[in-house]
């Protein structure tokens, strides 16, 4: 029987697994945790919207067939010569492998950034950020040091912008609960590029900036961070911003396992793949999601959840075809839309080429969650998660 190993249970890995399960193809899924995380919704978890643990689902709830072998282990190496996925706890032989190990933070060589910033990367880092902010605001009541109430968020892509939008809805409530005047806290969003939300049009960027500034966010574009120390962010202008909470959302690179395993990678550590999503180094290894360098229109695709899910589905289809000696299909990426929430009720973005902003965009963002939950497990998954994660309109 063909031995298939999926390394990683992010958006791409679970979609590949769903395809195999529907085809009744046995496979082994190796993941660091026993659960799948809703990574693109973690700004809500860190920003106080719902319970932290609402933003994950156990893999045993996603995959319910006995043909699925789930292993909790952290992958450290892909041995292509021996055809083994190597983990901290064991070695897992394969005939075909699917690498979906996700990404790691990109710090762009900024001194002290990795050591002194918090990163919104997982359920546990979301918990860490939320707890840290609550502790800092509580500490303000003891010493009246206003740096406890200053939050700096580096990076104005989707993650950074959605996080600051969430903060501006949560922090007034937190202040009220702690008896702090809610005009004392400050949120700065610092971005080296000239605009926020680079995936969106200039018109939508302007609308998003206006909405966030009206909420109270200080958005600072064309502003480079040169160094970070404990409680201090140094800017290229020479200014130093003192803050007890520093969160970095400014970029990602592929999981280092790929480069360390000898795959041909691009500058961000993503393994180069062909039109079928196979590694250019080994036809028995498919690479998807943030780990894959797939070129479209002459440049690599961005690391997004919607593309990872598409890759997972197509790569699984192609792996099954290859194992049977059948014709594979080219991966044809489709950007169906991009939506950015700017808090609990509003957003900006586009769907099917049409721009939307304000409350309609906020509703569309919520409905996109329902769509993903349906992909993940149909009505069963939507029913389980809708009450806690999705607003009812």
C-alpha positions as YAML, in Angstrom:
chain: A
units: angstrom
residues:
- id: 1
  name: UNK
  ca: [0.00, 0.00, 0.00]
- id: 2
  name: UNK
  ca: [1.22, 3.52, -0.84]
- id: 3
  name: UNK
  ca: [2.63, 5.30, 2.21]
- id: 4
  name: UNK
  ca: [1.76, 9.02, 2.34]
- id: 5
  name: UNK
  ca: [3.01, 11.40, 5.01]
- id: 6
  name: UNK
  ca: [1.71, 14.97, 5.48]
- id: 7
  name: UNK
  ca: [4.08, 17.13, 7.53]
- id: 8
  name: UNK
  ca: [2.09, 19.98, 9.07]
- id: 9
  name: UNK
  ca: [-1.60, 20.59, 9.83]
- id: 10
  name: UNK
  ca: [-2.01, 24.21, 8.81]
- id: 11
  name: UNK
  ca: [-4.43, 25.36, 6.13]
- id: 12
  name: UNK
  ca: [-2.72, 23.46, 3.31]
- id: 13
  name: UNK
  ca: [-2.05, 20.29, 5.27]
- id: 14
  name: UNK
  ca: [-5.61, 19.84, 6.53]
- id: 15
  name: UNK
  ca: [-7.08, 20.47, 3.07]
- id: 16
  name: UNK
  ca: [-4.77, 17.83, 1.60]
- id: 17
  name: UNK
  ca: [-5.77, 15.46, 4.37]
- id: 18
  name: UNK
  ca: [-9.46, 16.10, 3.75]
- id: 19
  name: UNK
  ca: [-8.96, 15.20, 0.08]
- id: 20
  name: UNK
  ca: [-7.20, 11.94, 1.00]
- id: 21
  name: UNK
  ca: [-9.84, 11.06, 3.58]
- id: 22
  name: UNK
  ca: [-12.65, 11.57, 1.07]
- id: 23
  name: UNK
  ca: [-10.75, 9.35, -1.39]
- id: 24
  name: UNK
  ca: [-10.30, 6.73, 1.38]
- id: 25
  name: UNK
  ca: [-6.55, 6.95, 0.90]
- id: 26
  name: UNK
  ca: [-4.66, 6.12, 4.13]
- id: 27
  name: UNK
  ca: [-2.11, 8.69, 5.26]
- id: 28
  name: UNK
  ca: [-0.07, 9.76, 8.26]
- id: 29
  name: UNK
  ca: [-0.38, 13.34, 9.54]
- id: 30
  name: UNK
  ca: [2.49, 14.69, 11.64]
- id: 31
  name: UNK
  ca: [1.92, 17.93, 13.51]
- id: 32
  name: UNK
  ca: [3.54, 19.70, 16.45]
- id: 33
  name: UNK
  ca: [0.16, 20.04, 18.16]
- id: 34
  name: UNK
  ca: [-2.90, 17.82, 18.41]
- id: 35
  name: UNK
  ca: [-5.00, 20.62, 16.93]
- id: 36
  name: UNK
  ca: [-5.42, 22.80, 13.85]
- id: 37
  name: UNK
  ca: [-5.12, 26.54, 14.54]
- id: 38
  name: UNK
  ca: [-7.13, 29.26, 12.83]
- id: 39
  name: UNK
  ca: [-4.00, 31.32, 12.25]
- id: 40
  name: UNK
  ca: [-5.68, 34.06, 10.21]
- id: 41
  name: UNK
  ca: [-8.13, 34.75, 13.06]
- id: 42
  name: UNK
  ca: [-5.55, 34.97, 15.85]
- id: 43
  name: UNK
  ca: [-5.72, 38.77, 15.93]
- id: 44
  name: UNK
  ca: [-9.15, 38.27, 17.48]
- id: 45
  name: UNK
  ca: [-7.77, 35.90, 20.10]
- id: 46
  name: UNK
  ca: [-4.90, 38.22, 21.03]
- id: 47
  name: UNK
  ca: [-7.25, 41.22, 20.92]
- id: 48
  name: UNK
  ca: [-9.73, 39.97, 23.45]
- id: 49
  name: UNK
  ca: [-12.70, 39.03, 21.26]
- id: 50
  name: UNK
  ca: [-13.35, 35.43, 22.35]
- id: 51
  name: UNK
  ca: [-11.78, 32.70, 24.45]
- id: 52
  name: UNK
  ca: [-8.30, 31.83, 23.20]
- id: 53
  name: UNK
  ca: [-9.09, 28.13, 22.81]
- id: 54
  name: UNK
  ca: [-12.01, 28.88, 20.50]
- id: 55
  name: UNK
  ca: [-9.43, 29.48, 17.79]
- id: 56
  name: UNK
  ca: [-8.38, 25.87, 17.40]
- id: 57
  name: UNK
  ca: [-10.01, 22.55, 16.64]
- id: 58
  name: UNK
  ca: [-8.69, 19.13, 17.55]
- id: 59
  name: UNK
  ca: [-7.45, 17.17, 14.55]
- id: 60
  name: UNK
  ca: [-9.47, 14.21, 15.77]
- id: 61
  name: UNK
  ca: [-12.58, 16.31, 15.05]
- id: 62
  name: UNK
  ca: [-11.38, 17.13, 11.54]
- id: 63
  name: UNK
  ca: [-10.30, 13.60, 10.60]
- id: 64
  name: UNK
  ca: [-12.65, 10.88, 11.84]
- id: 65
  name: UNK
  ca: [-11.77, 7.90, 9.63]
- id: 66
  name: UNK
  ca: [-9.57, 5.06, 10.86]
- id: 67
  name: UNK
  ca: [-7.41, 5.38, 7.73]
- id: 68
  name: UNK
  ca: [-5.85, 8.53, 9.23]
- id: 69
  name: UNK
  ca: [-2.85, 8.09, 11.52]
- id: 70
  name: UNK
  ca: [-2.21, 11.21, 13.60]
- id: 71
  name: UNK
  ca: [1.19, 11.73, 15.20]
- id: 72
  name: UNK
  ca: [2.11, 14.55, 17.54]
- id: 73
  name: UNK
  ca: [5.72, 15.37, 16.76]
- id: 74
  name: UNK
  ca: [7.83, 18.29, 15.57]
- id: 75
  name: UNK
  ca: [9.40, 17.74, 12.14]
- id: 76
  name: UNK
  ca: [13.12, 18.59, 12.05]
- id: 77
  name: UNK
  ca: [14.39, 17.15, 8.75]
- id: 78
  name: UNK
  ca: [13.24, 15.64, 5.44]
- id: 79
  name: UNK
  ca: [15.55, 12.81, 4.40]
- id: 80
  name: UNK
  ca: [14.86, 12.48, 0.69]
- id: 81
  name: UNK
  ca: [17.49, 9.81, 0.12]
- id: 82
  name: UNK
  ca: [16.01, 7.46, 2.74]
- id: 83
  name: UNK
  ca: [12.46, 8.78, 2.11]
- id: 84
  name: UNK
  ca: [11.83, 9.58, 5.74]
- id: 85
  name: UNK
  ca: [10.32, 12.50, 7.59]
- id: 86
  name: UNK
  ca: [12.41, 12.96, 10.72]
- id: 87
  name: UNK
  ca: [10.87, 14.29, 13.92]
- id: 88
  name: UNK
  ca: [12.06, 14.88, 17.45]
- id: 89
  name: UNK
  ca: [10.32, 11.69, 18.57]
- id: 90
  name: UNK
  ca: [10.66, 9.38, 15.59]
- id: 91
  name: UNK
  ca: [11.23, 8.69, 11.90]
- id: 92
  name: UNK
  ca: [8.38, 8.24, 9.43]
- id: 93
  name: UNK
  ca: [9.03, 6.50, 6.09]
- id: 94
  name: UNK
  ca: [7.07, 7.55, 3.03]
- id: 95
  name: UNK
  ca: [6.50, 6.73, -0.61]
- id: 96
  name: UNK
  ca: [5.18, 10.26, -1.12]
- id: 97
  name: UNK
  ca: [5.41, 13.27, 1.20]
- id: 98
  name: UNK
  ca: [3.44, 16.49, 1.49]
- id: 99
  name: UNK
  ca: [5.38, 19.29, 3.19]
- id: 100
  name: UNK
  ca: [3.10, 21.89, 4.75]
- id: 101
  name: UNK
  ca: [5.16, 23.16, 7.69]
- id: 102
  name: UNK
  ca: [4.14, 26.81, 7.47]
- id: 103
  name: UNK
  ca: [6.30, 29.81, 8.15]
- id: 104
  name: UNK
  ca: [8.57, 31.50, 10.68]
- id: 105
  name: UNK
  ca: [8.91, 35.21, 11.49]
- id: 106
  name: UNK
  ca: [11.12, 37.36, 9.25]
- id: 107
  name: UNK
  ca: [13.05, 39.96, 11.25]
- id: 108
  name: UNK
  ca: [14.97, 41.57, 8.36]
- id: 109
  name: UNK
  ca: [18.16, 41.78, 10.40]
- id: 110
  name: UNK
  ca: [16.72, 44.35, 12.83]
- id: 111
  name: UNK
  ca: [18.83, 44.15, 15.98]
- id: 112
  name: UNK
  ca: [16.93, 43.02, 19.07]
- id: 113
  name: UNK
  ca: [13.62, 42.50, 17.26]
- id: 114
  name: UNK
  ca: [13.48, 38.73, 17.75]
- id: 115
  name: UNK
  ca: [14.53, 38.98, 21.40]
- id: 116
  name: UNK
  ca: [12.33, 41.83, 22.59]
- id: 117
  name: UNK
  ca: [9.15, 41.65, 20.52]
- id: 118
  name: UNK
  ca: [6.09, 39.44, 20.82]
- id: 119
  name: UNK
  ca: [4.97, 37.69, 17.62]
- id: 120
  name: UNK
  ca: [1.41, 36.71, 16.73]
- id: 121
  name: UNK
  ca: [2.16, 33.23, 15.38]
- id: 122
  name: UNK
  ca: [0.05, 30.66, 17.23]
- id: 123
  name: UNK
  ca: [-2.61, 30.02, 19.84]
- id: 124
  name: UNK
  ca: [0.03, 30.19, 22.55]
- id: 125
  name: UNK
  ca: [1.58, 33.45, 21.32]
- id: 126
  name: UNK
  ca: [-1.91, 34.97, 21.09]
- id: 127
  name: UNK
  ca: [-2.45, 33.92, 24.70]
- id: 128
  name: UNK
  ca: [0.93, 35.39, 25.63]
- id: 129
  name: UNK
  ca: [0.15, 38.75, 23.97]
- id: 130
  name: UNK
  ca: [-3.30, 39.03, 25.52]
- id: 131
  name: UNK
  ca: [-2.02, 38.14, 28.99]
- id: 132
  name: UNK
  ca: [0.93, 40.51, 28.64]
- id: 133
  name: UNK
  ca: [-1.32, 43.46, 27.73]
- id: 134
  name: UNK
  ca: [-3.65, 42.74, 30.63]
- id: 135
  name: UNK
  ca: [-0.68, 42.58, 33.00]
- id: 136
  name: UNK
  ca: [0.77, 45.85, 31.70]
- id: 137
  name: UNK
  ca: [-2.52, 47.69, 32.05]
- id: 138
  name: UNK
  ca: [-2.89, 46.31, 35.57]
- id: 139
  name: UNK
  ca: [0.67, 47.46, 36.39]
- id: 140
  name: UNK
  ca: [-0.23, 51.00, 35.33]
- id: 141
  name: UNK
  ca: [-2.57, 51.25, 38.29]
- id: 142
  name: UNK
  ca: [0.40, 50.72, 40.63]
- id: 143
  name: UNK
  ca: [3.01, 53.15, 39.24]
- id: 144
  name: UNK
  ca: [1.14, 55.36, 36.72]
- id: 145
  name: UNK
  ca: [3.92, 54.73, 34.17]
- id: 146
  name: UNK
  ca: [2.21, 55.44, 30.86]
- id: 147
  name: UNK
  ca: [4.56, 53.18, 28.91]
- id: 148
  name: UNK
  ca: [2.48, 50.32, 30.35]
- id: 149
  name: UNK
  ca: [-0.40, 51.67, 28.24]
- id: 150
  name: UNK
  ca: [1.58, 52.17, 25.01]
- id: 151
  name: UNK
  ca: [1.48, 49.36, 22.43]
- id: 152
  name: UNK
  ca: [3.69, 49.36, 19.33]
- id: 153
  name: UNK
  ca: [2.75, 47.04, 16.47]
- id: 154
  name: UNK
  ca: [5.39, 46.70, 13.76]
- id: 155
  name: UNK
  ca: [4.10, 45.90, 10.28]
- id: 156
  name: UNK
  ca: [0.98, 47.07, 8.45]
- id: 157
  name: UNK
  ca: [0.06, 44.03, 6.43]
- id: 158
  name: UNK
  ca: [-3.11, 42.05, 7.15]
- id: 159
  name: UNK
  ca: [-2.01, 40.69, 10.51]
- id: 160
  name: UNK
  ca: [-0.78, 44.00, 11.90]
- id: 161
  name: UNK
  ca: [-3.74, 46.04, 10.69]
- id: 162
  name: UNK
  ca: [-6.33, 43.52, 11.84]
- id: 163
  name: UNK
  ca: [-4.64, 43.31, 15.24]
- id: 164
  name: UNK
  ca: [-4.61, 47.07, 15.86]
- id: 165
  name: UNK
  ca: [-8.25, 47.27, 14.76]
- id: 166
  name: UNK
  ca: [-9.11, 44.57, 17.28]
- id: 167
  name: UNK
  ca: [-7.16, 46.34, 20.03]
- id: 168
  name: UNK
  ca: [-9.14, 49.54, 19.57]
- id: 169
  name: UNK
  ca: [-12.37, 47.67, 20.27]
- id: 170
  name: UNK
  ca: [-11.00, 45.73, 23.25]
- id: 171
  name: UNK
  ca: [-8.81, 48.21, 25.13]
- id: 172
  name: UNK
  ca: [-11.58, 50.66, 26.16]
- id: 173
  name: UNK
  ca: [-13.42, 47.73, 27.76]
- id: 174
  name: UNK
  ca: [-10.21, 46.59, 29.46]
- id: 175
  name: UNK
  ca: [-9.66, 50.10, 30.80]
- id: 176
  name: UNK
  ca: [-13.21, 50.27, 32.12]
- id: 177
  name: UNK
  ca: [-12.76, 46.92, 33.86]
- id: 178
  name: UNK
  ca: [-9.53, 48.08, 35.50]
- id: 179
  name: UNK
  ca: [-10.71, 51.58, 36.36]
- id: 180
  name: UNK
  ca: [-8.29, 53.30, 33.95]
- id: 181
  name: UNK
  ca: [-9.40, 56.36, 31.93]
- id: 182
  name: UNK
  ca: [-9.78, 54.97, 28.43]
- id: 183
  name: UNK
  ca: [-8.18, 58.00, 26.81]
- id: 184
  name: UNK
  ca: [-4.79, 57.13, 28.34]
- id: 185
  name: UNK
  ca: [-3.74, 54.16, 26.22]
- id: 186
  name: UNK
  ca: [-1.93, 54.54, 22.90]
- id: 187
  name: UNK
  ca: [-1.56, 52.18, 19.93]
- id: 188
  name: UNK
  ca: [1.07, 52.92, 17.28]
- id: 189
  name: UNK
  ca: [1.31, 50.97, 14.01]
- id: 190
  name: UNK
  ca: [4.76, 51.40, 12.44]
- id: 191
  name: UNK
  ca: [5.41, 50.48, 8.80]
- id: 192
  name: UNK
  ca: [8.53, 51.01, 6.67]
- id: 193
  name: UNK
  ca: [6.57, 51.04, 3.39]
- id: 194
  name: UNK
  ca: [4.67, 54.11, 2.19]
- id: 195
  name: UNK
  ca: [1.22, 52.52, 2.66]
- id: 196
  name: UNK
  ca: [-0.66, 49.95, 4.72]
- id: 197
  name: UNK
  ca: [-2.32, 46.77, 3.41]
- id: 198
  name: UNK
  ca: [-0.20, 46.34, 0.25]
- id: 199
  name: UNK
  ca: [-2.55, 43.66, -1.13]
- id: 200
  name: UNK
  ca: [-5.35, 46.22, -1.50]
- id: 201
  name: UNK
  ca: [-5.96, 49.17, -3.80]
- id: 202
  name: UNK
  ca: [-4.91, 52.71, -2.88]
- id: 203
  name: UNK
  ca: [-8.57, 53.62, -2.40]
- id: 204
  name: UNK
  ca: [-9.09, 50.83, 0.14]
- id: 205
  name: UNK
  ca: [-5.81, 51.60, 1.86]
- id: 206
  name: UNK
  ca: [-6.98, 55.18, 2.35]
- id: 207
  name: UNK
  ca: [-10.35, 54.05, 3.72]
- id: 208
  name: UNK
  ca: [-8.71, 51.61, 6.12]
- id: 209
  name: UNK
  ca: [-6.29, 54.26, 7.37]
- id: 210
  name: UNK
  ca: [-9.13, 56.71, 7.96]
- id: 211
  name: UNK
  ca: [-11.22, 54.16, 9.87]
- id: 212
  name: UNK
  ca: [-8.33, 53.16, 12.10]
- id: 213
  name: UNK
  ca: [-7.25, 56.73, 12.78]
- id: 214
  name: UNK
  ca: [-10.80, 57.62, 13.73]
- id: 215
  name: UNK
  ca: [-10.67, 54.74, 16.22]
- id: 216
  name: UNK
  ca: [-7.49, 56.26, 17.65]
- id: 217
  name: UNK
  ca: [-4.63, 54.28, 16.07]
- id: 218
  name: UNK
  ca: [-1.50, 56.28, 15.26]
- id: 219
  name: UNK
  ca: [-0.42, 54.93, 11.87]
- id: 220
  name: UNK
  ca: [3.17, 55.74, 10.92]
- id: 221
  name: UNK
  ca: [4.12, 54.76, 7.37]
- id: 222
  name: UNK
  ca: [7.53, 55.45, 5.76]
- id: 223
  name: UNK
  ca: [8.95, 54.80, 9.22]
- id: 224
  name: UNK
  ca: [11.73, 52.24, 9.62]
- id: 225
  name: UNK
  ca: [12.52, 50.42, 12.83]
- id: 226
  name: UNK
  ca: [16.29, 50.11, 13.21]
- id: 227
  name: UNK
  ca: [16.67, 48.53, 16.64]
- id: 228
  name: UNK
  ca: [14.55, 47.16, 19.45]
- id: 229
  name: UNK
  ca: [15.44, 46.92, 23.11]
- id: 230
  name: UNK
  ca: [13.39, 45.95, 26.13]
- id: 231
  name: UNK
  ca: [10.63, 48.58, 26.29]
- id: 232
  name: UNK
  ca: [12.08, 50.69, 23.44]
- id: 233
  name: UNK
  ca: [11.73, 50.90, 19.65]
- id: 234
  name: UNK
  ca: [14.39, 52.89, 17.78]
- id: 235
  name: UNK
  ca: [13.40, 54.57, 14.51]
- id: 236
  name: UNK
  ca: [15.55, 55.60, 11.56]
- id: 237
  name: UNK
  ca: [14.75, 59.26, 12.30]
- id: 238
  name: UNK
  ca: [16.49, 58.95, 15.67]
- id: 239
  name: UNK
  ca: [13.24, 58.93, 17.64]
- id: 240
  name: UNK
  ca: [12.86, 56.35, 20.39]
- id: 241
  name: UNK
  ca: [9.36, 55.08, 21.22]
- id: 242
  name: UNK
  ca: [9.14, 53.75, 24.77]
- id: 243
  name: UNK
  ca: [6.52, 51.04, 25.19]
- id: 244
  name: UNK
  ca: [6.03, 48.03, 27.43]
- id: 245
  name: UNK
  ca: [4.27, 46.07, 24.67]
- id: 246
  name: UNK
  ca: [6.02, 45.56, 21.31]
- id: 247
  name: UNK
  ca: [4.40, 43.21, 18.80]
- id: 248
  name: UNK
  ca: [6.03, 42.29, 15.46]
- id: 249
  name: UNK
  ca: [3.83, 41.29, 12.50]
- id: 250
  name: UNK
  ca: [6.12, 42.54, 9.74]
- id: 251
  name: UNK
  ca: [6.85, 39.49, 7.63]
- id: 252
  name: UNK
  ca: [7.40, 35.74, 7.34]
- id: 253
  name: UNK
  ca: [9.77, 33.27, 5.76]
- id: 254
  name: UNK
  ca: [9.36, 29.54, 5.24]
- id: 255
  name: UNK
  ca: [9.98, 27.02, 7.98]
- id: 256
  name: UNK
  ca: [13.79, 26.51, 8.07]
- id: 257
  name: UNK
  ca: [13.40, 22.73, 7.82]
- id: 258
  name: UNK
  ca: [13.19, 23.05, 4.02]
- id: 259
  name: UNK
  ca: [16.50, 24.83, 3.56]
- id: 260
  name: UNK
  ca: [18.18, 22.70, 6.21]
- id: 261
  name: UNK
  ca: [17.02, 19.59, 4.36]
- id: 262
  name: UNK
  ca: [18.71, 20.68, 1.13]
- id: 263
  name: UNK
  ca: [15.73, 21.76, -0.94]
- id: 264
  name: UNK
  ca: [16.30, 24.40, -3.62]
- id: 265
  name: UNK
  ca: [14.79, 27.49, -2.03]
- id: 266
  name: UNK
  ca: [14.12, 31.13, -2.86]
- id: 267
  name: UNK
  ca: [15.30, 34.09, -0.80]
- id: 268
  name: UNK
  ca: [12.56, 33.55, 1.78]
- id: 269
  name: UNK
  ca: [13.46, 29.90, 2.28]
- id: 270
  name: UNK
  ca: [10.51, 28.55, 0.30]
- id: 271
  name: UNK
  ca: [11.13, 25.37, -1.68]
- id: 272
  name: UNK
  ca: [10.77, 25.85, -5.42]
- id: 273
  name: UNK
  ca: [8.02, 23.77, -6.97]
- id: 274
  name: UNK
  ca: [6.85, 22.95, -10.49]
- id: 275
  name: UNK
  ca: [3.42, 23.43, -12.03]
- id: 276
  name: UNK
  ca: [2.14, 20.33, -10.19]
- id: 277
  name: UNK
  ca: [3.40, 21.57, -6.78]
- id: 278
  name: UNK
  ca: [6.18, 18.99, -6.67]
- id: 279
  name: UNK
  ca: [9.58, 20.00, -5.36]
- id: 280
  name: UNK
  ca: [11.90, 20.64, -8.31]
- id: 281
  name: UNK
  ca: [14.37, 18.41, -6.45]
- id: 282
  name: UNK
  ca: [12.15, 15.37, -5.95]
- id: 283
  name: UNK
  ca: [8.93, 14.37, -7.71]
- id: 284
  name: UNK
  ca: [7.86, 12.30, -4.69]
- id: 285
  name: UNK
  ca: [7.73, 15.38, -2.46]
- id: 286
  name: UNK
  ca: [4.94, 17.96, -2.81]
- id: 287
  name: UNK
  ca: [5.35, 21.33, -1.09]
- id: 288
  name: UNK
  ca: [2.45, 23.64, -0.33]
- id: 289
  name: UNK
  ca: [1.39, 26.80, 1.48]
- id: 290
  name: UNK
  ca: [3.95, 29.13, 3.02]
- id: 291
  name: UNK
  ca: [6.66, 26.53, 2.33]
- id: 292
  name: UNK
  ca: [6.21, 26.64, -1.47]
- id: 293
  name: UNK
  ca: [7.75, 29.04, -3.94]
- id: 294
  name: UNK
  ca: [5.29, 28.90, -6.84]
- id: 295
  name: UNK
  ca: [5.72, 31.57, -9.48]
- id: 296
  name: UNK
  ca: [2.75, 33.26, -11.08]
- id: 297
  name: UNK
  ca: [3.18, 36.17, -13.49]
- id: 298
  name: UNK
  ca: [6.92, 36.02, -12.85]
- id: 299
  name: UNK
  ca: [6.87, 36.29, -9.05]
- id: 300
  name: UNK
  ca: [6.21, 33.93, -6.12]
- id: 301
  name: UNK
  ca: [2.68, 33.81, -4.77]
- id: 302
  name: UNK
  ca: [2.12, 35.53, -1.40]
- id: 303
  name: UNK
  ca: [1.77, 33.34, 1.72]
- id: 304
  name: UNK
  ca: [-1.98, 33.41, 2.29]
- id: 305
  name: UNK
  ca: [-4.47, 30.97, 3.76]
- id: 306
  name: UNK
  ca: [-6.69, 30.93, 0.68]
- id: 307
  name: UNK
  ca: [-3.77, 29.94, -1.56]
- id: 308
  name: UNK
  ca: [-2.58, 27.33, 0.95]
- id: 309
  name: UNK
  ca: [-6.02, 25.67, 0.95]
- id: 310
  name: UNK
  ca: [-6.08, 25.68, -2.86]
- id: 311
  name: UNK
  ca: [-2.59, 24.18, -2.97]
- id: 312
  name: UNK
  ca: [-3.53, 21.49, -0.47]
- id: 313
  name: UNK
  ca: [-6.48, 20.37, -2.58]
- id: 314
  name: UNK
  ca: [-4.58, 20.35, -5.90]
- id: 315
  name: UNK
  ca: [-1.41, 18.79, -4.49]
- id: 316
  name: UNK
  ca: [-3.43, 15.96, -2.94]
- id: 317
  name: UNK
  ca: [-5.21, 15.39, -6.26]
- id: 318
  name: UNK
  ca: [-1.85, 15.26, -8.03]
- id: 319
  name: UNK
  ca: [-0.24, 12.98, -5.48]
- id: 320
  name: UNK
  ca: [-3.09, 10.49, -5.86]
- id: 321
  name: UNK
  ca: [-2.80, 10.70, -9.66]
- id: 322
  name: UNK
  ca: [0.98, 10.22, -9.57]
- id: 323
  name: UNK
  ca: [0.68, 7.19, -7.29]
- id: 324
  name: UNK
  ca: [-1.74, 5.62, -9.79]
- id: 325
  name: UNK
  ca: [0.22, 6.55, -12.90]
- id: 326
  name: UNK
  ca: [-2.48, 9.01, -13.99]
- id: 327
  name: UNK
  ca: [-2.20, 12.51, -15.46]
- id: 328
  name: UNK
  ca: [-1.66, 15.33, -12.98]
- id: 329
  name: UNK
  ca: [-3.13, 18.84, -13.32]
- id: 330
  name: UNK
  ca: [-1.43, 22.24, -13.23]
- id: 331
  name: UNK
  ca: [-2.03, 24.37, -10.18]
- id: 332
  name: UNK
  ca: [-3.89, 27.51, -11.22]
- id: 333
  name: UNK
  ca: [-4.11, 29.95, -8.30]
- id: 334
  name: UNK
  ca: [-7.27, 32.00, -7.89]
- id: 335
  name: UNK
  ca: [-7.30, 35.14, -5.75]
- id: 336
  name: UNK
  ca: [-10.96, 35.08, -4.79]
- id: 337
  name: UNK
  ca: [-10.72, 38.17, -2.65]
- id: 338
  name: UNK
  ca: [-8.91, 39.80, 0.25]
- id: 339
  name: UNK
  ca: [-10.69, 41.09, 3.34]
- id: 340
  name: UNK
  ca: [-9.22, 42.94, 6.30]
- id: 341
  name: UNK
  ca: [-11.20, 43.39, 9.49]
- id: 342
  name: UNK
  ca: [-10.67, 46.74, 11.23]
- id: 343
  name: UNK
  ca: [-12.34, 45.70, 14.45]
- id: 344
  name: UNK
  ca: [-15.40, 43.66, 15.27]
- id: 345
  name: UNK
  ca: [-17.89, 45.30, 12.93]
- id: 346
  name: UNK
  ca: [-16.07, 46.93, 10.00]
- id: 347
  name: UNK
  ca: [-13.49, 46.11, 7.38]
- id: 348
  name: UNK
  ca: [-12.20, 46.73, 3.87]
- id: 349
  name: UNK
  ca: [-11.40, 44.50, 0.94]
- id: 350
  name: UNK
  ca: [-12.55, 43.05, -2.34]
- id: 351
  name: UNK
  ca: [-14.51, 39.98, -3.36]
- id: 352
  name: UNK
  ca: [-14.64, 38.75, -6.95]
- id: 353
  name: UNK
  ca: [-13.13, 42.03, -8.10]
- id: 354
  name: UNK
  ca: [-15.66, 44.20, -6.26]
- id: 355
  name: UNK
  ca: [-14.52, 46.57, -3.53]
- id: 356
  name: UNK
  ca: [-16.28, 46.69, -0.18]
- id: 357
  name: UNK
  ca: [-15.74, 48.61, 3.03]
- id: 358
  name: UNK
  ca: [-17.36, 49.43, 6.36]
- id: 359
  name: UNK
  ca: [-20.04, 47.15, 7.81]
- id: 360
  name: UNK
  ca: [-20.60, 45.13, 4.57]
- id: 361
  name: UNK
  ca: [-16.90, 44.24, 4.55]
- id: 362
  name: UNK
  ca: [-17.12, 43.28, 8.22]
- id: 363
  name: UNK
  ca: [-20.02, 40.95, 7.48]
- id: 364
  name: UNK
  ca: [-18.18, 39.47, 4.49]
- id: 365
  name: UNK
  ca: [-15.19, 38.77, 6.73]
- id: 366
  name: UNK
  ca: [-17.40, 36.90, 9.17]
- id: 367
  name: UNK
  ca: [-19.00, 34.90, 6.36]
- id: 368
  name: UNK
  ca: [-15.55, 33.92, 5.09]
- id: 369
  name: UNK
  ca: [-15.07, 32.12, 8.40]
- id: 370
  name: UNK
  ca: [-18.22, 30.09, 7.78]
- id: 371
  name: UNK
  ca: [-16.94, 29.19, 4.32]
- id: 372
  name: UNK
  ca: [-13.66, 27.89, 5.72]
- id: 373
  name: UNK
  ca: [-15.34, 25.94, 8.50]
- id: 374
  name: UNK
  ca: [-17.58, 24.33, 5.87]
- id: 375
  name: UNK
  ca: [-14.51, 23.34, 3.84]
- id: 376
  name: UNK
  ca: [-12.95, 21.93, 6.98]
- id: 377
  name: UNK
  ca: [-15.84, 19.73, 8.05]
- id: 378
  name: UNK
  ca: [-19.16, 20.66, 6.51]
- id: 379
  name: UNK
  ca: [-22.22, 21.42, 8.62]
- id: 380
  name: UNK
  ca: [-20.75, 19.55, 11.58]
- id: 381
  name: UNK
  ca: [-17.81, 21.97, 11.80]
- id: 382
  name: UNK
  ca: [-19.88, 25.08, 11.15]
- id: 383
  name: UNK
  ca: [-22.35, 24.12, 13.87]
- id: 384
  name: UNK
  ca: [-19.58, 23.39, 16.35]
- id: 385
  name: UNK
  ca: [-17.75, 26.69, 15.85]
- id: 386
  name: UNK
  ca: [-20.30, 29.22, 14.59]
- id: 387
  name: UNK
  ca: [-21.74, 30.26, 17.95]
- id: 388
  name: UNK
  ca: [-18.36, 31.14, 19.46]
- id: 389
  name: UNK
  ca: [-16.50, 32.56, 16.48]
- id: 390
  name: UNK
  ca: [-18.97, 34.04, 14.02]
- id: 391
  name: UNK
  ca: [-21.34, 36.92, 14.63]
- id: 392
  name: UNK
  ca: [-24.97, 36.30, 13.71]
- id: 393
  name: UNK
  ca: [-26.55, 38.89, 11.45]
...
